[in-house]
């Protein structure tokens, strides 16, 4: 049984869904797990009264990891979702891509 279908039911706001290969799913999941671990580590540093700059360095590392996650996910989105939609004549996906890129570049 594929547990991912229960874990990722689709977006509640738009109803869109993306079937991912097992490799893509595992890669993204592993990246997020590492990021979660980093964030828990930062919380631990705060609880142990770590020095401010030490915490800031770890926060920068989490930001870099999230940016890397976004780059991987965006590249795959363009290769699959965007390209497939354009091939099917749905050019609205271009406006969606532009909007999401603008949000990512804030």
DAURHU-V866113 format. One record per residue. N is the residue number from 1. RES is the residue in one small letter. D_LAST is the distance of its C-alpha to the last C-alpha in Angstrom with 2 decimals. Layout:
N:RES:D_LAST, N:RES:D_LAST
//
This chain:
1:x:39.76, 2:x:36.02, 3:x:34.34, 4:x:30.86, 5:x:31.74, 6:x:32.35, 7:x:29.33, 8:x:26.85, 9:x:28.39, 10:x:25.55, 11:x:22.78, 12:x:24.37, 13:x:22.19, 14:x:22.86, 15:x:25.66, 16:x:24.31, 17:x:25.38, 18:x:25.18, 19:x:28.23, 20:x:27.39, 21:x:29.95, 22:x:31.29, 23:x:29.94, 24:x:26.33, 25:x:26.64, 26:x:28.19, 27:x:25.64, 28:x:22.66, 29:x:24.79, 30:x:25.83, 31:x:22.35, 32:x:21.43, 33:x:24.79, 34:x:24.19, 35:x:20.84, 36:x:22.76, 37:x:25.43, 38:x:23.17, 39:x:21.84, 40:x:25.50, 41:x:26.39, 42:x:24.01, 43:x:25.59, 44:x:28.94, 45:x:28.14, 46:x:27.28, 47:x:30.49, 48:x:32.46, 49:x:31.20, 50:x:29.65, 51:x:28.70, 52:x:25.22, 53:x:24.24, 54:x:25.48, 55:x:23.21, 56:x:20.17, 57:x:21.05, 58:x:21.24, 59:x:17.89, 60:x:16.41, 61:x:18.49, 62:x:17.18, 63:x:13.52, 64:x:14.87, 65:x:16.90, 66:x:14.20, 67:x:12.24, 68:x:15.71, 69:x:16.40, 70:x:13.43, 71:x:14.69, 72:x:18.18, 73:x:17.53, 74:x:15.57, 75:x:18.39, 76:x:21.00, 77:x:19.51, 78:x:19.70, 79:x:23.18, 80:x:24.54, 81:x:23.08, 82:x:21.71, 83:x:24.75, 84:x:27.20, 85:x:25.95, 86:x:26.15, 87:x:29.62, 88:x:30.64, 89:x:29.68, 90:x:26.70, 91:x:24.29, 92:x:22.19, 93:x:20.45, 94:x:18.88, 95:x:17.15, 96:x:16.04, 97:x:14.70, 98:x:12.82, 99:x:11.27, 100:x:10.35, 101:x:8.96, 102:x:6.67, 103:x:5.62, 104:x:5.70, 105:x:3.81, 106:x:0.00
//
